[in-house]
Amino acid sequence: MENWWVNALWSITPTVLIGIFFFSVLRLILRADRTERRVYREIENEERAKLGLPRPTPQTAPDKVAPSPQPAQRGRTGCST
């Protein structure tokens, strides 16, 4: 019975380790993105202050991009023979 538990542990170990690795890489990417956005926002606010412009409102903030309009639907084109 002891051999069964050792085999089970060795079977699940690679999956758990890869899961932990994936989680940590994804967490690092998200943290880096959040930090980059914060620094960009600080730089933009400093530049706006130098130029005497008002701070951006939440509706016009660079993070909030308006959705692009959908292109018009086109009919089928082609020759009928």
VENBELBEL-V132990 format. One line per field, one symbol per residue. ss: DSSP state (a for helix, b for strand, c for the rest). psi: psi as a letter, one per 20 degrees, with the letter a starting at -180 (. if undefined). burial: + if it has 16 or more other ideal C-beta (glycine too) atoms within 10 Angstrom, else -. Layout:
ss=???
psi=???
burial=???
This chain:
ss=caaaaaaaaaaaaaaaaaaaaaaaaaaaaaaaaaaaaaaaaaaaaaaaaaacccccccccccccccccccccccccccccc
psi=hhhghgggghhighggghggggghggggghgggggghggggggghghghhikqqqqrhhjqhhnpqqqqqqqpqrpqrpp.
burial=---------------------------------------------------------------------------------
